[in-house]
């Protein structure tokens, strides 16, 4: 390849990888600078995407295994075992709720697995009602759900928003889960803890990129999530949980804004 061709190829590659890291200036005095992600920023953006994908895939695998156990126990008449499996599946669903509800995962499946249906199975088990029809549908749906979750590809800013969605659900659910009243039936502190665990896992995947390009916002979001976790680890009132959750909502939103532009691997979108 001639030297001139090499220069053209290098310039084209720089444009493709344009992102919101460092910037280069154009020769035209009125042209906007083209932001270009550094290799470290590109790698960190890809890590954030891959980390969240792993969280979703792991939860999908857990749900598939748990509903299979639920169905087998229900068919065998093992009510206690079926109830335990249903509760485990509920906790795993807490890990994917924010993504599933924001991306229409349930609407793409023939028999969606969600907290409403799992709570319905638990209620039927306690009432001595048959659940085999419902659980067999869940088993048939689980592989599709597992595949969908294994293919989750989100930009870092969207990962931060899904963590924010999880915390928002906790704030809405706290009055019910922590002893008050709420339109969200069946929620427990364990559900809130599992949901927070998902938000914190999503955040951890963002830390390498956030430390590079949004240091203060990243530190603030991490501190607020730790404070929320500490609040929930005690014996909090619903108001204490809501207040701690609100602080996390604000800082995660700020972090999402500062990560906007980084795609799955540093491409500017």
ZAMARGU-4260 file (C-alpha; in steps of 0.2 Angstrom, whole numbers, plus 5000, padded with zeros to 4 digits):
<rodrens>
0) 5000/5000/5000 | 5007/5017/4995 | 5010/5030/5010 | 4996/5041/5004 | 4984/5026/5005
5) 4990/5022/5023 | 4986/5040/5028 | 4969/5039/5021 | 4965/5022/5029 | 4972/5029/5046
10) 4961/5044/5045 | 4945/5033/5041 | 4949/5022/5055 | 4950/5037/5067 | 4933/5043/5061
15) 4925/5026/5064 | 4931/5025/5082 | 4926/5043/5086 | 4920/5044/5104 | 4919/5056/5118
20) 4937/5054/5125 | 4950/5066/5119 | 4947/5077/5104 | 4955/5083/5088 | 4952/5099/5079
25) 4947/5102/5061 | 4957/5113/5049 | 4940/5122/5046 | 4939/5136/5059 | 4920/5133/5061
30) 4920/5114/5060 | 4916/5105/5076 | 4930/5095/5084 | 4928/5076/5082 | 4929/5067/5099
35) 4940/5051/5098 | 4940/5038/5111 | 4957/5033/5118 | 4961/5014/5117 | 4959/5013/5136
40) 4942/5021/5135 | 4937/5010/5121 | 4942/4994/5131 | 4933/5001/5146 | 4917/5004/5136
45) 4917/4986/5130 | 4920/4980/5147 | 4905/4989/5154 | 4894/4981/5140 | 4901/4964/5142
50) 4899/4965/5161 | 4881/4969/5160 | 4878/4956/5147 | 4886/4943/5159 | 4874/4948/5173
55) 4859/4946/5162 | 4865/4929/5155 | 4869/4922/5173 | 4851/4927/5179 | 4843/4919/5163
60) 4853/4903/5167 | 4847/4903/5185 | 4829/4907/5180 | 4829/4892/5168 | 4836/4880/5181
65) 4824/4886/5194 | 4808/4885/5184 | 4813/4867/5178 | 4815/4862/5197 | 4798/4871/5201
70) 4789/4861/5187 | 4797/4845/5192 | 4793/4848/5211 | 4775/4853/5207 | 4772/4838/5196
75) 4779/4827/5210 | 4767/4835/5223 | 4782/4842/5233 | 4774/4859/5237 | 4788/4864/5249
80) 4801/4861/5236 | 4790/4870/5222 | 4788/4885/5233 | 4807/4886/5237 | 4811/4885/5218
85) 4797/4898/5214 | 4805/4910/5227 | 4822/4907/5220 | 4816/4911/5203 | 4808/4927/5209
90) 4825/4933/5216 | 4833/4929/5200 | 4820/4939/5191 | 4824/4953/5202 | 4841/4954/5193
95) 4833/4956/5176 | 4817/4966/5179 | 4825/4983/5175 | 4831/4976/5158 | 4815/4965/5154
100) 4803/4979/5158 | 4813/4993/5148 | 4816/4982/5133 | 4800/4972/5131 | 4808/4955/5134
105) 4792/4948/5141 | 4781/4954/5127 | 4793/4944/5115 | 4790/4928/5123 | 4775/4916/5121
110) 4773/4913/5140 | 4783/4927/5149 | 4791/4923/5165 | 4789/4937/5177 | 4786/4941/5195
115) 4767/4942/5193 | 4766/4924/5186 | 4779/4918/5199 | 4769/4926/5213 | 4753/4918/5205
120) 4761/4901/5206 | 4766/4903/5224 | 4748/4909/5229 | 4741/4893/5220 | 4753/4882/5229
125) 4748/4889/5246 | 4730/4886/5241 | 4732/4868/5236 | 4728/4872/5218 | 4736/4864/5203
130) 4750/4874/5194 | 4757/4861/5182 | 4750/4870/5167 | 4757/4886/5172 | 4774/4879/5176
135) 4776/4869/5160 | 4773/4885/5150 | 4787/4893/5160 | 4799/4878/5156 | 4795/4880/5138
140) 4798/4899/5138 | 4814/4898/5149 | 4826/4893/5134 | 4820/4908/5124 | 4822/4920/5139
145) 4839/4913/5142 | 4844/4916/5124 | 4837/4934/5124 | 4847/4938/5140 | 4863/4931/5133
150) 4862/4943/5119 | 4860/4959/5128 | 4871/4973/5121 | 4869/4990/5129 | 4880/5005/5128
155) 4887/5011/5145 | 4875/5025/5147 | 4861/5013/5145 | 4868/5001/5158 | 4868/5016/5170
160) 4850/5019/5166 | 4845/5001/5169 | 4854/5002/5186 | 4843/5018/5189 | 4828/5008/5184
165) 4831/4995/5197 | 4834/5008/5210 | 4818/5016/5205 | 4808/5000/5207 | 4815/4998/5224
170) 4809/5016/5229 | 4792/5012/5223 | 4792/4995/5232 | 4799/5001/5248 | 4782/5005/5256
175) 4776/4987/5254 | 4792/4978/5256 | 4797/4987/5273 | 4780/4986/5281 | 4769/5000/5274
180) 4757/4999/5259 | 4760/4999/5241 | 4752/4994/5224 | 4766/4981/5222 | 4760/4966/5231
185) 4772/4952/5237 | 4788/4962/5237 | 4800/4958/5251 | 4816/4965/5258 | 4824/4950/5249
190) 4817/4956/5232 | 4824/4973/5236 | 4841/4966/5240 | 4842/4956/5225 | 4837/4971/5214
195) 4850/4982/5222 | 4863/4968/5219 | 4859/4969/5201 | 4861/4988/5201 | 4878/4987/5210
200) 4884/4974/5198 | 4879/4985/5183 | 4888/5000/5192 | 4904/4989/5195 | 4905/4986/5176
205) 4905/5005/5173 | 4918/5009/5185 | 4933/5007/5173 | 4926/5019/5160 | 4918/5031/5173
210) 4935/5033/5182 | 4943/5038/5165 | 4930/5050/5159 | 4918/5055/5174 | 4928/5052/5190
215) 4917/5063/5201 | 4901/5056/5195 | 4907/5038/5196 | 4913/5040/5214 | 4896/5049/5219
220) 4886/5035/5211 | 4896/5022/5220 | 4895/5030/5237 | 4876/5032/5235 | 4874/5014/5231
225) 4884/5009/5246 | 4874/5020/5257 | 4858/5013/5250 | 4865/4995/5254 | 4870/5000/5271
230) 4852/5007/5275 | 4844/4991/5269 | 4856/4980/5279 | 4848/4988/5295 | 4830/4989/5300
235) 4825/5004/5290 | 4808/5012/5288 | 4801/5014/5271 | 4805/5032/5271 | 4823/5029/5275
240) 4824/5017/5260 | 4815/5029/5248 | 4827/5043/5253 | 4843/5033/5251 | 4836/5026/5234
245) 4832/5044/5228 | 4850/5049/5231 | 4856/5034/5220 | 4843/5039/5207 | 4850/5056/5205
250) 4869/5051/5205 | 4866/5036/5193 | 4856/5048/5181 | 4871/5060/5181 | 4883/5046/5178
255) 4872/5040/5163 | 4873/5058/5156 | 4892/5059/5157 | 4894/5042/5149 | 4882/5046/5134
260) 4891/5044/5118 | 4901/5029/5122 | 4895/5014/5112 | 4899/4995/5114 | 4918/4997/5113
265) 4920/5016/5112 | 4911/5021/5096 | 4903/5038/5097 | 4885/5037/5093
</rodrens>
